[in-house]
Amino acid sequence: GDLVTPEIDGTRKYHQLQKGDAAFFLSHKYHNVLPITEGKRMVLVVELWSGPERVCPHRCWSRGVCQRKVGENSNNTAGAVAAAAEN
């Protein structure tokens, strides 16, 4: 049940965690997990935020209603900055 993250160079990185291990990463980083082959996976998700509440499902920098559409590439920093400037 490896944790898999796509990397900037287009490859995938496989993080092999052992029983009792924990993984911490920015919540907007794309990720997935492979099926476990034995035992039971237990997950604890914690989000820590600082600053004003974000209402955008893309977690961009906008404050208020985001102009971006669901499914739009959330890694588009220029788009996120432009949307924030409008709000």
C-alpha positions in Angstrom: 0.0 0.0 0.0 2.7 2.5 -1.0 2.0 6.2 -1.0 2.6 7.5 -4.5 3.2 11.2 -5.5 3.7 12.6 -9.0 6.9 14.6 -9.2 7.7 17.7 -11.2 9.7 15.8 -13.8 6.7 13.6 -14.6 7.8 10.6 -12.7 6.1 9.0 -9.8 7.7 8.5 -6.4 6.8 5.5 -4.3 7.0 6.0 -0.5 7.2 2.7 1.2 5.9 3.2 4.7 6.2 0.6 7.5 3.7 -0.2 10.2 3.4 2.8 12.5 5.0 5.3 10.0 3.4 8.6 9.2 3.5 10.8 6.1 3.2 14.6 6.3 2.8 16.7 3.1 1.1 19.7 1.8 -2.6 19.0 1.3 -2.7 20.3 -2.2 0.0 17.8 -3.4 -1.5 15.2 -5.7 -1.2 11.7 -4.2 -2.7 8.3 -4.1 -2.1 5.0 -2.3 -1.7 1.5 -3.7 -4.0 -1.3 -2.4 -2.7 -3.0 0.8 -1.9 -6.6 0.5 -2.5 -7.6 4.1 -3.7 -6.1 7.4 -5.8 -2.9 7.7 -5.0 0.7 6.7 -5.9 3.3 9.3 -5.7 6.9 8.3 -5.8 10.1 10.3 -6.2 13.3 8.3 -5.3 16.6 10.0 -5.4 20.0 8.3 -3.6 23.0 9.9 -4.5 26.4 8.5 -3.2 29.9 9.2 -4.8 33.1 8.0 -8.3 33.7 6.6 -10.5 30.8 5.7 -10.3 29.7 2.1 -13.6 28.8 0.4 -12.1 27.7 -2.9 -12.1 23.9 -3.5 -8.8 24.4 -5.4 -7.2 25.8 -2.2 -5.8 28.7 -4.3 -5.1 32.1 -2.9 -8.5 33.6 -3.6 -10.5 35.1 -0.8 -14.1 34.9 -1.6 -15.7 33.3 -4.6 -13.1 31.7 -6.8 -13.4 32.2 -10.6 -11.8 28.9 -11.4 -13.7 25.9 -12.5 -13.7 22.5 -10.8 -11.3 20.2 -12.6 -9.1 23.1 -13.7 -5.4 22.4 -13.1 -4.7 23.5 -9.5 -1.0 23.7 -10.1 -1.4 26.8 -12.3 0.2 29.3 -10.0 -0.3 32.2 -12.4 -4.0 31.4 -12.6 -4.2 31.2 -8.8 -2.4 34.5 -8.4 -4.7 36.2 -11.0 -7.8 34.8 -9.3 -6.5 36.1 -5.9 -5.9 39.6 -7.4 -9.5 39.7 -8.7 -10.8 38.9 -5.2 
